[in-house]
Amino acid sequence: MKQLSRKKTILLLTFLVMVWGVNWPLSKMALSYSPPILFAGIRTVLGGLILLLFAIPRYKKLHFKETWHYYLLSAFLNIILFYGLQTIGLGYAPAGLFSAIVFIEPVLLGIFCWLWLGEQMYGLKIFGLILGFIGILIISAGGFTGDISPIGIFLALGSALAWGLGTVFIKKIGNRVDSIWMVTVQLIMGGFFLMLGGSSLENWSVIKWEVPFIMNLLFISTFVIAFGWLAFFILVGSGEASKVGSFTFLIPLIAIMFSSFLLKEPITLNLIIGLLFVVTSILFVNIKRKSNKNHTLKSVKNDF
Protein backbone atom coordinates (compact mmCIF):
# COMPACT_ATOMS: atom_id res chain seq x y z
CA MET A 1 0.00 0.00 0.00
CA LYS A 2 1.39 3.38 -0.97
CA GLN A 3 2.28 6.04 1.58
CA LEU A 4 -0.62 8.24 2.61
CA SER A 5 -0.45 11.99 2.29
CA ARG A 6 -0.13 13.99 5.50
CA LYS A 7 -3.69 15.29 5.07
CA LYS A 8 -5.18 11.80 4.64
CA THR A 9 -3.20 10.49 7.59
CA ILE A 10 -4.49 13.25 9.87
CA LEU A 11 -8.07 12.75 8.66
CA LEU A 12 -7.95 8.98 9.24
CA LEU A 13 -6.33 9.33 12.66
CA THR A 14 -8.86 11.96 13.71
CA PHE A 15 -11.74 9.78 12.51
CA LEU A 16 -10.38 6.70 14.30
CA VAL A 17 -9.79 8.40 17.65
CA MET A 18 -13.15 10.21 17.57
CA VAL A 19 -15.32 7.19 16.70
CA TRP A 20 -13.52 4.88 19.13
CA GLY A 21 -13.89 7.54 21.83
CA VAL A 22 -17.60 8.25 21.30
CA ASN A 23 -18.27 4.50 21.15
CA TRP A 24 -18.29 4.21 24.95
CA PRO A 25 -21.13 6.60 25.85
CA LEU A 26 -23.12 5.49 22.78
CA SER A 27 -22.80 1.85 23.82
CA LYS A 28 -23.94 2.69 27.33
CA MET A 29 -26.95 4.58 25.92
CA ALA A 30 -27.85 1.56 23.79
CA LEU A 31 -28.07 -0.63 26.89
CA SER A 32 -31.28 1.14 27.90
CA TYR A 33 -32.87 -0.40 24.78
CA SER A 34 -31.23 -3.83 24.64
CA PRO A 35 -29.76 -6.52 26.92
CA PRO A 36 -25.94 -6.33 26.86
CA ILE A 37 -24.96 -9.69 25.35
CA LEU A 38 -27.48 -9.48 22.51
CA PHE A 39 -26.40 -5.91 21.77
CA ALA A 40 -22.72 -6.95 21.71
CA GLY A 41 -23.54 -9.77 19.30
CA ILE A 42 -25.74 -7.74 16.97
CA ARG A 43 -23.29 -4.87 16.58
CA THR A 44 -20.26 -7.11 15.95
CA VAL A 45 -22.08 -9.30 13.42
CA LEU A 46 -23.31 -6.21 11.55
CA GLY A 47 -19.80 -4.74 11.62
CA GLY A 48 -18.36 -7.99 10.29
CA LEU A 49 -20.91 -8.19 7.47
CA ILE A 50 -20.10 -4.62 6.44
CA LEU A 51 -16.37 -5.40 6.43
CA LEU A 52 -17.11 -8.54 4.40
CA LEU A 53 -17.78 -6.26 1.42
CA PHE A 54 -14.14 -5.15 1.59
CA ALA A 55 -12.79 -8.63 2.34
CA ILE A 56 -14.52 -10.55 -0.48
CA PRO A 57 -12.25 -9.11 -3.23
CA ARG A 58 -9.37 -10.63 -1.21
CA TYR A 59 -11.02 -14.09 -1.08
CA LYS A 60 -7.85 -15.83 -2.28
CA LYS A 61 -6.14 -14.76 0.96
CA LEU A 62 -8.71 -16.34 3.29
CA HIS A 63 -7.32 -19.94 3.42
CA PHE A 64 -10.04 -20.85 5.92
CA LYS A 65 -9.33 -24.61 6.04
CA GLU A 66 -5.75 -23.99 7.13
CA THR A 67 -6.36 -21.01 9.41
CA TRP A 68 -9.84 -21.46 10.96
CA HIS A 69 -8.37 -22.15 14.42
CA TYR A 70 -6.55 -18.79 14.34
CA TYR A 71 -9.81 -17.00 13.59
CA LEU A 72 -11.61 -18.92 16.33
CA LEU A 73 -9.10 -18.11 19.08
CA SER A 74 -8.88 -14.48 17.99
CA ALA A 75 -12.70 -14.26 18.01
CA PHE A 76 -12.76 -15.67 21.55
CA LEU A 77 -10.25 -13.12 22.91
CA ASN A 78 -10.97 -10.00 20.83
CA ILE A 79 -14.73 -10.31 20.36
CA ILE A 80 -16.41 -12.69 22.80
CA LEU A 81 -14.37 -11.60 25.84
CA PHE A 82 -13.35 -8.07 24.86
CA TYR A 83 -16.70 -6.84 23.49
CA GLY A 84 -18.77 -9.13 25.72
CA LEU A 85 -17.17 -8.05 29.00
CA GLN A 86 -17.12 -4.37 28.06
CA THR A 87 -20.79 -4.32 27.05
CA ILE A 88 -21.88 -6.05 30.25
CA GLY A 89 -19.50 -3.90 32.32
CA LEU A 90 -20.94 -0.63 31.01
CA GLY A 91 -24.05 -1.45 32.99
CA TYR A 92 -22.02 -1.30 36.21
CA ALA A 93 -19.78 1.74 35.72
CA PRO A 94 -19.77 5.18 34.05
CA ALA A 95 -18.70 4.94 30.40
CA GLY A 96 -15.82 7.41 30.78
CA LEU A 97 -14.34 5.66 33.79
CA PHE A 98 -14.83 2.23 32.20
CA SER A 99 -12.97 3.26 29.04
CA ALA A 100 -10.12 4.75 31.09
CA ILE A 101 -9.60 1.39 32.80
CA VAL A 102 -9.86 -0.61 29.57
CA PHE A 103 -7.18 1.54 27.97
CA ILE A 104 -4.60 0.21 30.37
CA GLU A 105 -4.32 -2.40 27.59
CA PRO A 106 -1.25 -0.82 25.96
CA VAL A 107 0.50 -1.12 29.32
CA LEU A 108 -0.50 -4.77 29.69
CA LEU A 109 0.62 -5.30 26.11
CA GLY A 110 4.11 -4.13 27.05
CA ILE A 111 4.31 -6.89 29.66
CA PHE A 112 2.87 -9.57 27.39
CA CYS A 113 5.22 -8.69 24.51
CA TRP A 114 8.17 -8.91 26.89
CA LEU A 115 7.05 -12.29 28.26
CA TRP A 116 5.94 -14.01 25.05
CA LEU A 117 7.40 -12.15 22.09
CA GLY A 118 10.85 -11.44 23.45
CA GLU A 119 10.58 -7.65 23.20
CA GLN A 120 12.99 -5.70 25.36
CA MET A 121 12.05 -4.41 28.79
CA TYR A 122 14.04 -1.30 29.72
CA GLY A 123 13.93 1.36 32.40
CA LEU A 124 11.45 3.78 30.84
CA LYS A 125 9.04 0.97 29.97
CA ILE A 126 9.17 -0.45 33.51
CA PHE A 127 8.58 3.03 34.93
CA GLY A 128 5.61 3.45 32.58
CA LEU A 129 4.10 0.12 33.65
CA ILE A 130 4.34 1.14 37.31
CA LEU A 131 2.66 4.50 36.55
CA GLY A 132 -0.14 2.72 34.71
CA PHE A 133 -0.75 0.38 37.63
CA ILE A 134 -0.90 3.34 40.02
CA GLY A 135 -3.30 5.15 37.69
CA ILE A 136 -5.70 2.21 37.62
CA LEU A 137 -5.59 1.98 41.42
CA ILE A 138 -6.49 5.68 41.69
CA ILE A 139 -9.32 5.41 39.13
CA SER A 140 -10.67 2.26 40.74
CA ALA A 141 -10.51 3.53 44.32
CA GLY A 142 -14.16 4.58 44.27
CA GLY A 143 -15.22 1.05 43.46
CA PHE A 144 -14.15 -0.15 46.87
CA THR A 145 -15.77 2.66 48.84
CA GLY A 146 -19.26 2.16 47.42
CA ASP A 147 -19.20 5.00 44.85
CA ILE A 148 -18.68 2.65 41.88
CA SER A 149 -19.51 -1.04 41.50
CA PRO A 150 -16.42 -3.27 41.90
CA ILE A 151 -18.02 -5.56 39.30
CA GLY A 152 -17.66 -2.81 36.68
CA ILE A 153 -13.98 -2.38 37.54
CA PHE A 154 -13.25 -6.09 37.31
CA LEU A 155 -15.12 -6.39 34.00
CA ALA A 156 -13.14 -3.43 32.60
CA LEU A 157 -9.87 -5.04 33.67
CA GLY A 158 -11.02 -8.34 32.18
CA SER A 159 -11.84 -6.58 28.92
CA ALA A 160 -8.39 -4.95 28.85
CA LEU A 161 -6.73 -8.29 29.63
CA ALA A 162 -8.60 -10.05 26.81
CA TRP A 163 -7.71 -7.25 24.36
CA GLY A 164 -4.05 -7.40 25.35
CA LEU A 165 -3.88 -11.18 24.98
CA GLY A 166 -5.78 -10.98 21.70
CA THR A 167 -3.38 -8.37 20.35
CA VAL A 168 -0.33 -10.46 21.27
CA PHE A 169 -1.92 -13.47 19.59
CA ILE A 170 -2.54 -11.50 16.39
CA LYS A 171 1.06 -10.26 16.48
CA LYS A 172 2.24 -13.85 16.88
CA ILE A 173 0.32 -15.19 13.87
CA GLY A 174 0.18 -11.98 11.83
CA ASN A 175 2.21 -13.39 8.93
CA ARG A 176 -0.05 -16.46 8.60
CA VAL A 177 -3.39 -14.72 7.99
CA ASP A 178 -4.70 -11.76 6.01
CA SER A 179 -5.37 -8.85 8.36
CA ILE A 180 -8.69 -7.78 6.78
CA TRP A 181 -9.99 -11.35 6.78
CA MET A 182 -8.85 -11.79 10.38
CA VAL A 183 -10.95 -8.86 11.60
CA THR A 184 -13.92 -9.74 9.38
CA VAL A 185 -14.10 -13.41 10.33
CA GLN A 186 -13.47 -12.84 14.03
CA LEU A 187 -16.28 -10.24 14.14
CA ILE A 188 -18.75 -12.58 12.45
CA MET A 189 -17.73 -15.69 14.42
CA GLY A 190 -17.57 -13.92 17.77
CA GLY A 191 -20.72 -11.94 17.08
CA PHE A 192 -22.78 -15.03 16.28
CA PHE A 193 -21.48 -16.73 19.45
CA LEU A 194 -22.53 -13.71 21.52
CA MET A 195 -25.95 -13.70 19.85
CA LEU A 196 -26.38 -17.41 20.65
CA GLY A 197 -25.30 -16.82 24.25
CA GLY A 198 -27.58 -13.82 24.51
CA SER A 199 -30.49 -15.82 23.09
CA SER A 200 -30.13 -18.39 25.88
CA LEU A 201 -29.58 -15.89 28.70
CA GLU A 202 -31.62 -12.90 27.53
CA ASN A 203 -34.85 -12.24 25.69
CA TRP A 204 -35.06 -10.79 22.16
CA SER A 205 -38.50 -9.41 22.92
CA VAL A 206 -36.96 -7.05 25.48
CA ILE A 207 -35.11 -5.13 22.75
CA LYS A 208 -36.81 -1.82 22.02
CA TRP A 209 -36.43 -1.37 18.28
CA GLU A 210 -36.95 2.37 18.48
CA VAL A 211 -35.38 4.94 16.18
CA PRO A 212 -32.70 6.14 18.68
CA PHE A 213 -31.53 2.55 19.27
CA ILE A 214 -31.50 1.65 15.56
CA MET A 215 -29.55 4.81 14.68
CA ASN A 216 -27.12 4.13 17.54
CA LEU A 217 -26.66 0.50 16.48
CA LEU A 218 -26.07 1.39 12.83
CA PHE A 219 -23.57 4.11 13.74
CA ILE A 220 -21.54 1.82 16.02
CA SER A 221 -21.64 -1.16 13.63
CA THR A 222 -20.72 0.93 10.60
CA PHE A 223 -18.30 3.58 11.83
CA VAL A 224 -16.90 2.26 15.10
CA ILE A 225 -16.50 -1.42 14.23
CA ALA A 226 -16.39 -1.74 10.43
CA PHE A 227 -14.93 1.56 9.17
CA GLY A 228 -12.93 2.07 12.37
CA TRP A 229 -11.04 -1.18 11.84
CA LEU A 230 -10.77 -0.49 8.11
CA ALA A 231 -9.20 2.92 8.80
CA PHE A 232 -6.79 1.28 11.20
CA PHE A 233 -5.58 -1.23 8.63
CA ILE A 234 -5.18 1.47 5.98
CA LEU A 235 -2.92 3.32 8.43
CA VAL A 236 -1.02 0.15 9.28
CA GLY A 237 -0.58 -0.76 5.63
CA SER A 238 0.84 2.67 4.83
CA GLY A 239 3.31 2.55 7.70
CA GLU A 240 1.37 4.86 10.04
CA ALA A 241 0.65 2.35 12.84
CA SER A 242 3.10 4.03 15.20
CA LYS A 243 0.99 7.20 15.04
CA VAL A 244 -2.14 5.18 15.79
CA GLY A 245 -0.42 3.82 18.90
CA SER A 246 0.70 7.25 20.06
CA PHE A 247 -2.82 8.67 19.65
CA THR A 248 -4.50 5.84 21.59
CA PHE A 249 -4.28 7.75 24.87
CA LEU A 250 -6.72 10.34 23.50
CA ILE A 251 -9.58 7.83 23.29
CA PRO A 252 -10.42 7.68 27.04
CA LEU A 253 -10.23 11.47 27.19
CA ILE A 254 -12.75 11.79 24.36
CA ALA A 255 -14.92 9.09 25.96
CA ILE A 256 -14.96 11.02 29.24
CA MET A 257 -15.84 14.30 27.49
CA PHE A 258 -18.72 12.77 25.51
CA SER A 259 -19.93 10.78 28.54
CA SER A 260 -20.07 13.97 30.57
CA PHE A 261 -21.96 15.76 27.78
CA LEU A 262 -24.34 12.97 26.68
CA LEU A 263 -24.84 11.05 29.92
CA LYS A 264 -24.15 13.80 32.47
CA GLU A 265 -21.52 11.58 34.10
CA PRO A 266 -19.44 13.38 36.75
CA ILE A 267 -15.75 14.01 36.16
CA THR A 268 -14.18 13.23 39.53
CA LEU A 269 -10.76 14.20 40.84
CA ASN A 270 -9.79 10.52 41.09
CA LEU A 271 -10.68 10.03 37.44
CA ILE A 272 -8.63 13.03 36.27
CA ILE A 273 -5.55 12.15 38.34
CA GLY A 274 -5.74 8.45 37.47
CA LEU A 275 -6.18 9.17 33.77
CA LEU A 276 -3.11 11.45 33.81
CA PHE A 277 -1.11 8.58 35.29
CA VAL A 278 -2.40 6.18 32.63
CA VAL A 279 -1.69 8.62 29.78
CA THR A 280 1.85 9.23 31.06
CA SER A 281 2.28 5.48 31.47
CA ILE A 282 1.29 4.73 27.88
CA LEU A 283 3.64 7.42 26.60
CA PHE A 284 6.56 5.95 28.53
CA VAL A 285 5.74 2.39 27.47
CA ASN A 286 5.61 3.36 23.78
CA ILE A 287 8.60 5.72 23.75
CA LYS A 288 11.26 4.80 21.20
CA ARG A 289 14.93 4.47 21.99
CA LYS A 290 17.26 5.55 19.22
CA SER A 291 19.27 2.35 19.43
CA ASN A 292 16.13 0.25 19.05
CA LYS A 293 14.09 2.37 16.70
CA ASN A 294 13.38 -0.26 14.06
CA HIS A 295 12.48 -2.93 16.61
CA THR A 296 10.13 -0.63 18.46
CA LEU A 297 8.46 0.52 15.25
CA LYS A 298 7.76 -3.10 14.36
CA SER A 299 6.24 -3.62 17.79
CA VAL A 300 3.98 -0.60 17.62
CA LYS A 301 2.80 -1.52 14.13
CA ASN A 302 1.06 -4.53 15.59
CA ASP A 303 -0.35 -2.92 18.71
CA PHE A 304 -3.85 -2.96 17.32
N, C-alpha and C positions, 0 to 999 in steps of 0.2 A: 504493500500500500504506500502510495506516495506521501511525502511530507505535507502536512496541513499548513495553510497559511496562518500567520499569527492571529488574524481576525477570526478565522474559523475555529481555531483552537480555543480562543477566549470565549466564543459563543457556545461551543460544546461544553466547556468546563463550567460556565455559568449555568447552562441548562441543567447539567448533571447535578451540581451541588444544590440548586434551587429545588428541583423535583424530589431529590432524595431527602431534602430537609423538610419540605411541606408534607411529605408522605406520612410523617408521624401523627400530626394533629388530624389529618384527613382520615387516617386509619382509625383513630380513636373515635372520631365522629361517626364513622360507618358502623361501629359496634352498637350504636343505639338503634340500628335498623336490622342487624343480623347477628346471629351467634358467631363467636370468634373463629372456630375451626372451619365452619362452612365458608365464612367470608375469606379466610386465608386460602382455602382451596379454590374458590371461584376466581379470585383475582389472579392467582398464579397460573391457573389453567388458561384463562383468557390472555394473560401476558404471553404465555408460551405459544398459543395459537397465532397470536399476532406476529411473534418472532418467526414462526414457521414459514411465513411468507418470504422472509429474507433468507431462511436456511435452505428451503427447497432447491433454489438454483445451485446449491453446493452439495446436492444429494450424494455425489460420488465420494464425498469426504466423511460420510456418516459411519460406515463400517460397523453397523449395529451388532452383527453376530459376534464380532471380535471384541467389541468394547462395551457391550450392554452393562456389564458389572461395574464399569467406571461410572456410567450415567446413574446407575441405581444408588451407589454409595454417595455420590455427589448430591443426588436428590434427597437422600436421607439427611445429610448434614446441612446443606445449604437451603433446602426448601422446607422439608417436614419439620426439622428441629428449629432452624433459624426463623422462618416465617411463622411456623406454628406457635412457638414459644413467645415470640414478640407480639403476635396478635392477641393471644390469651393474656399476656402480661399487661397490655395496655388497659385492660379492664381493672387493674389493681394499682396503677401508678399514673401520675401525670405524664403526658406524652413527651414533654420537653425533658423531664428528668429521666424517663425511661431511655430515650435516645442517647442522652449523655452517658449513661452506664453502658449501653450496647457498644458505643464507639470507643470503648476501651479495647476493642478487637485489634487495632493495629499494634497495641502494646503486647497483647497476648501473642499476636503473630510473631513478634520479635523473639519471644521465648520459644515458640514452636519451631521456627526456622533454625534457631540455634541448636535445639535438641535433635531435630529429625532431618534437617536439610544441610547441616554442617556450616551454616552461615556464622560469621564471626560475632563474638560477643565482646565488646570493648567498653571502656569506662563510661562514655557518654550514653551508650545504649542502656547500660545497667542503671545509671542515674535516672534516665528517662523512665524505665520500668518501675523504679521505686516511686517516682513522682506520680505515675499513673495509679499505682496501688493506693497511695495516700489520697489522691483525688477521688477515687471511688469510695473510700472509707468516709470522706467528708460528705459526698453527695448522698450516700446511703445512711448516714447517721440518723436521719429522721425516721427511717423505717424501723428502728429499734427503740423509738421513744413514743410510738403510737401515731405520729404524724402521717406516715406513709406505710402502706402494707409491706411487710417483709417478703411476702409472696411475690409482689411485683419486682422487688430488687433481685430476688433469686432467679426469676424468669428472665430478667434482663441480662443477668450474668450468664445464664444458660444459653441465651440467644447469642451473646458475644462469643462464648466458648465454641458453640456449634459453627458459627461463621468463621472463626479463626482456624478450626480444624478443617473445615471445608475448603478454605483458601489454601492451606498447606497441601491438602490432597490434590487440588487442581494444579498447584505448582509442581507437584511430584509427577503427575501424569500428563502434564500440559503438552508434551511433544507426541503423545499417542492418540489424541483426539482433536477434532476441530473445535475451536473455541465457541463459534456461533452455535454449532450443533449441541455442544455441551450444555450451554445455558438453555437452549430451546427444549431439549429432551428432559433435562432435570426439572424445569418448570412444569412441563406437562405430566411427567411421572409423579413428581412430588405433589403437584396440585390435585391430581386424581386420587392419590392416597389420602390427602387431607379431606377431600370431599367424601370419600368412603367412610373415613373415621368420623367426620362430622355428621354423616347420615345416621350412624349408629348411636352417637352420643347426643345429637341435637335434633331439632325438628325443622324441616324446610318450611313448614307452614308459618313459623315464627318470623321469617324474613319479611320485612315490610318493603315491598317493591315500589317504593315511592320515588318521585323524580329526584329529590336530593341524593338518595342512596344510589340510584342508577347512574347519575352524573358522577358521583364520587367514585364508584366502582370502575366506570369506564376511564376516568382520568388516571386512577392509580394503575389499572391494568395496561393502559396504552402508554402513558408517559413515564410513570415511575418504573414499572417492571420491564415492558418491552423496549420502548425507545431509550429509557435510561441505560439499560444494559447494552443496547446497540451503540449508543453514543460512547460508552466506556470502551467497547472493543474497537471502535474507529480510532479513538485516542491511543489505545494500546498499539494498534497496528501501525500507526504513524509515528510511534516512538515517543508519545506524550504521556505514558503511564506514570512517570515520576511526578508530573504535575498533578495528575489525578490524586496520587497519594498525598502530596503536600497540601492539597485543598480539602482533604477529607475532614480535617478538624473544624471546618466551617459548617458542616452539616448539623451537628447538635446545636450550634448557635442559632442557625436558621430555624430549626425545629422548635427551640425555646421561644423565639420571637413570634412565630406563627401560632404556637400553642397559647401564648399569652394573649394574642390578638383575637384568635378564633374561639378559644375555649375558656378565656379569662383565667388561665392557670397562673398562680402566683410565682413570681421570680424571687426565690429566697436567697439569703446571704450564703447559706451552705451550698446551694446550687451554683452560684456565681464563683465562689472560691474553689469548689471542687472542679468545676469545668475548666477554670484557669490552670489548675494542676494537670488535668487530663490533656489539654491543648499543648501545654509546655512539654508534657511527657511524650506525646506523639511527635512533636518537632525534634526532640532529642533522639528518639528511637530511629527516626528516618533521616537524620543528618548524615551527610556523605563525608567520608574522609578522603582527602586527596589521593592517598596511597591505595585506596580501595574503591575508587570511583566507578570503574566498570562493573565490579562485583556487586556493589550496592545498587547500581542502576538496574542490573538484571533482577535483583531481588524486588525492587519497588515495582518493576513492570508486571509482576505477577501478584501484587498485593490484593487485587480485586478479582 
